[in-house]
Amino acid sequence: MTLSMAGRQTFDICVIGAGSGGLSVAAGASQLGARTALIERHKMGGDCLNVGCVPSKSLLAAAKAAADVARSRRFGIFDGRGKVDFGAVNAHVKGVIAGIAPHDSAARFEGLGVSVIKGSARFLGPDEVEVGDQAIRARRFVIATGSIPAIPPIPGLEPLPYFTNETIFDNAQRPEHLLVIGAGPVGLELAQAHRRLGSGVTVLEVALPLAGADPELAAVVWEALRREDIDIRAGVTIAGIEKDGARIIVRFAANGASTIVQGSHLLIAAGRKPAIEGLGLDAAGVVYTAKGITVNARLRTSNRRIYAIGDVAGLGQFTHLAAHHAGVVLRNALFRLPARADRAPVPRVTFTDPELAEVGLNEDQARAKAGRIRILRSALAENDRARTERETDGLVKIVTAANGRILGAGIVGKNAGELIQPWILAIAQGLRISAMAALVLPYPTLGEAGKRAASGFFAPKLFNPRTRKLVRFLAHFG
Ligand SMILES: Cc1cc2nc3c(=O)[nH]c(=O)nc-3n(C[C@H](O)[C@H](O)[C@H](O)COP(=O)(O)OP(=O)(O)OC[C@H]3O[C@@H](n4cnc5c(N)ncnc54)[C@H](O)[C@@H]3O)c2cc1C
C-alpha cells in the first residue's frame, strides 16, 4: 500500500494496545512531555477492564454475596432466601465496567495530550506502522497488545458454540450446567462464580488444578471448591466434544477409563497466547516465539527501537506486571536509564474463595535454587479473627533461607490477596524473618497468622532445655 505524506504522522513514542500496560506508558509518556500516539483496535482499557480482572472480580463479588446468604445460618441468621437474578448480576458487572471506563477512555487520554488512534496497527518496517490509511513513524514503539484465549485442538470443538473470557461476561442467562475446560485461575474463578450463582459446574483439567502454584496451597482451594459441589476432574485426556440436542457432551479418559460429562454450556479457559497475529513483526525485525515477543531484561526486543510489555512479552499475565513493565519502559525509553523488569517481586493471586496469593519462591522452587531452607506454617484455624468470622480454611506458608532471609510467601485463605502485601515489601527489601516476627500487629486480625508463622522460625531455638536452664539460672539474681 502506498501512503501519501499527508497520511504520515511522527511521534516520540507510539504505543500499540490500550490495555493495562499500554495505557500506563501512554499516560506517563505524554505527561512527561513526549509526543505520544496510542493505537487501539477494540475497546480502551483492554482485557483487564472489559473481559478480565474487572468483570471477573465483579462476578465473584456477586457470587460471594449469594454464598454469604446461603451460609448465614452458621451465624444464627435464618432469614436468607438468596434468590439470584442472573440478569441483574450481569447488569451489576456491566455497571462496574461502565463506572471505571471513563478513566481509560479516549477522551481522558486525549485530555492528557495523547493522540488516540482507532484501528489495528501493523508494522511496515523497523520504524513505521500503518493503521488504516495512516502511517505512523516514531522514535520508539511499545507493543502492548496483550493475549488472547488459546483454543485447544479438541476434536469436535470448532463448530460448537462456546464461551471464552471474551464472551462469558455478556451472558445474562444462568447456564444450567457449565462445563469448564481448564482449571487455571481464570477457569476456577469463573467455575466458582457460576456455581455460587446457581449453575451446576464441572471442570476438566489435563494437569493439576492451579498447576503453577504451591501444590499444598492449591489443594486447599480445590478442596474448598469441591465442597461447594464443583466437580473437578484432573489429569484427564479429552477425546472429543459433541452436541446432542441442547446437551454438550465431553468424552475423556481419566485413570485409564473412558467416561463422559454433560452440560448445557461450555467455557474454554485453557490458557492464553500472545496477541501477535497481523502485527507485521517480521517486517519490524522483532523476534518472537509461541510464548511471546522475545525481550531482554530492559524489555527491549531484537529491534532496539521497539519494546514489548505485559502479556505479549510472555513473562506473566497480570495487570500489575503490565503496569510495572510500563514504568520500566518509561525509564529506559524517555530517561535512558538502564531500568530492569526482573528486579521487583511480582505477586500472583487467584481470587477464588479462599484466595490464593504467592510471592517470591515457593517451596519446590526454593529447594531447587537455595538448597537449605526453612518452611514456616501457620494455619488460619489457629487465628482468632478467622475463627470469629468462621473463615478458618487456609494457611500462611513462608519459605526462608537457613539464615532467615525471606525467599517466598504463600497464603491461602480469606483476603489472601491483601494479606500478602507486607510479604511483597519484605522480599523486595531483602528482609529477614526477624523483621516480620518483631512487628506489633493489631489483635484480632488475619495478618497475625503471618507473624505467627514468622515467630515459628525462632521457636526451636527459644523453647529448648538450654534456654529454660538459662532463664532459671538468671532467676537466681533476683
Ligand atoms: C478472566 C480474566 C481475569 C483476569 N483477572 C486478573 C486479575 O484479577 N488480576 C490481574 O493482575 N490480572 C488478571 N488478568 C490478566 C490481565 O487481564 C492481563 O494480564 C492484562 O490485561 C494484560 O495487560 P496488557 O496491557 O498486556 O494487555 P491487554 O489489557 O489485553 O491490552 C491489549 C490491548 O491491545 C489491543 N490490541 C491487540 N492487538 C492490537 C493491534 N494490532 N493494534 C491495536 N491494538 C491492538 C487489544 O485490543 C487490547 O485492548 C485476568 C485475565 C482474564 C482473561
The ligand as an SDF file (V2000), in Angstrom:
LIG
                    3D

 53 58  0  0  0  0  0  0  0  0999 V2000
  -10.8260  -13.5940   33.0050 C   0  0  0  0  0  0  0  0  0  0  0  0
   -9.5310  -12.9310   33.3650 C   0  0  0  0  0  0  0  0  0  0  0  0
   -9.3430  -12.4550   34.6470 C   0  0  0  0  0  0  0  0  0  0  0  0
   -8.1610  -11.8110   34.9880 C   0  0  0  0  0  0  0  0  0  0  0  0
   -8.0120  -11.3690   36.2600 N   0  0  0  0  0  0  0  0  0  0  0  0
   -6.8590  -10.7570   36.6090 C   0  0  0  0  0  0  0  0  0  0  0  0
   -6.6880  -10.2590   37.9330 C   0  0  0  0  0  0  0  0  0  0  0  0
   -7.5570  -10.3940   38.7920 O   0  0  0  0  0  0  0  0  0  0  0  0
   -5.5280   -9.6250   38.2410 N   0  0  0  0  0  0  0  0  0  0  0  0
   -4.5300   -9.4630   37.3090 C   0  0  0  0  0  0  0  0  0  0  0  0
   -3.4920   -8.8830   37.6320 O   0  0  0  0  0  0  0  0  0  0  0  0
   -4.6740   -9.9170   36.0480 N   0  0  0  0  0  0  0  0  0  0  0  0
   -5.8090  -10.5520   35.6730 C   0  0  0  0  0  0  0  0  0  0  0  0
   -5.9670  -10.9920   34.3950 N   0  0  0  0  0  0  0  0  0  0  0  0
   -4.8790  -10.7640   33.4230 C   0  0  0  0  0  0  0  0  0  0  0  0
   -4.9090   -9.3150   32.8970 C   0  0  0  0  0  0  0  0  0  0  0  0
   -6.1660   -9.0320   32.3400 O   0  0  0  0  0  0  0  0  0  0  0  0
   -3.8170   -9.1470   31.8640 C   0  0  0  0  0  0  0  0  0  0  0  0
   -2.5900   -9.5950   32.3870 O   0  0  0  0  0  0  0  0  0  0  0  0
   -3.6710   -7.6840   31.4540 C   0  0  0  0  0  0  0  0  0  0  0  0
   -4.8600   -7.1980   30.8750 O   0  0  0  0  0  0  0  0  0  0  0  0
   -2.5200   -7.5550   30.4530 C   0  0  0  0  0  0  0  0  0  0  0  0
   -2.4030   -6.2350   30.0400 O   0  0  0  0  0  0  0  0  0  0  0  0
   -1.7830   -5.8880   28.6220 P   0  0  0  0  0  0  0  0  0  0  0  0
   -1.6210   -4.4080   28.5820 O   0  0  0  0  0  0  0  0  0  0  0  0
   -0.5990   -6.7360   28.3720 O   0  0  0  0  0  0  0  0  0  0  0  0
   -2.8750   -6.3780   27.5630 O   0  0  0  0  0  0  0  0  0  0  0  0
   -4.4370   -6.0580   27.4300 P   0  0  0  0  0  0  0  0  0  0  0  0
   -5.0110   -5.4870   28.6510 O   0  0  0  0  0  0  0  0  0  0  0  0
   -5.0500   -7.2960   26.9090 O   0  0  0  0  0  0  0  0  0  0  0  0
   -4.4890   -4.9480   26.3000 O   0  0  0  0  0  0  0  0  0  0  0  0
   -4.0730   -5.2230   24.9920 C   0  0  0  0  0  0  0  0  0  0  0  0
   -4.8320   -4.3130   24.0460 C   0  0  0  0  0  0  0  0  0  0  0  0
   -4.1740   -4.3160   22.7740 O   0  0  0  0  0  0  0  0  0  0  0  0
   -5.1600   -4.2540   21.7490 C   0  0  0  0  0  0  0  0  0  0  0  0
   -4.5360   -4.7540   20.5220 N   0  0  0  0  0  0  0  0  0  0  0  0
   -4.1060   -6.0150   20.2510 C   0  0  0  0  0  0  0  0  0  0  0  0
   -3.5450   -6.0700   19.0400 N   0  0  0  0  0  0  0  0  0  0  0  0
   -3.6290   -4.8210   18.5030 C   0  0  0  0  0  0  0  0  0  0  0  0
   -3.2210   -4.2350   17.2590 C   0  0  0  0  0  0  0  0  0  0  0  0
   -2.5870   -4.9580   16.3110 N   0  0  0  0  0  0  0  0  0  0  0  0
   -3.4710   -2.9290   17.0570 N   0  0  0  0  0  0  0  0  0  0  0  0
   -4.0870   -2.1790   18.0010 C   0  0  0  0  0  0  0  0  0  0  0  0
   -4.4930   -2.6720   19.1850 N   0  0  0  0  0  0  0  0  0  0  0  0
   -4.2540   -3.9780   19.4360 C   0  0  0  0  0  0  0  0  0  0  0  0
   -6.2640   -5.1350   22.2990 C   0  0  0  0  0  0  0  0  0  0  0  0
   -7.4970   -4.8370   21.6650 O   0  0  0  0  0  0  0  0  0  0  0  0
   -6.2560   -4.7700   23.7840 C   0  0  0  0  0  0  0  0  0  0  0  0
   -7.1490   -3.7150   24.0600 O   0  0  0  0  0  0  0  0  0  0  0  0
   -7.1450  -11.6350   34.0190 C   0  0  0  0  0  0  0  0  0  0  0  0
   -7.3340  -12.1010   32.7050 C   0  0  0  0  0  0  0  0  0  0  0  0
   -8.5030  -12.7390   32.3880 C   0  0  0  0  0  0  0  0  0  0  0  0
   -8.6880  -13.2410   30.9790 C   0  0  0  0  0  0  0  0  0  0  0  0
  1  2  1  0
  2  3  1  0
  2 52  2  0
  3  4  2  0
  4  5  1  0
  4 50  1  0
  5  6  2  0
  6  7  1  0
  6 13  1  0
  7  8  2  0
  7  9  1  0
  9 10  1  0
 10 11  2  0
 10 12  1  0
 12 13  2  0
 13 14  1  0
 14 15  1  0
 14 50  1  0
 15 16  1  0
 16 17  1  0
 16 18  1  0
 18 19  1  0
 18 20  1  0
 20 21  1  0
 20 22  1  0
 22 23  1  0
 23 24  1  0
 24 25  2  0
 24 26  1  0
 24 27  1  0
 27 28  1  0
 28 29  2  0
 28 30  1  0
 28 31  1  0
 31 32  1  0
 32 33  1  0
 33 34  1  0
 33 48  1  0
 34 35  1  0
 35 36  1  0
 35 46  1  0
 36 37  1  0
 36 45  1  0
 37 38  2  0
 38 39  1  0
 39 40  1  0
 39 45  2  0
 40 41  1  0
 40 42  2  0
 42 43  1  0
 43 44  2  0
 44 45  1  0
 46 47  1  0
 46 48  1  0
 48 49  1  0
 50 51  2  0
 51 52  1  0
 52 53  1  0
M  END
$$$$
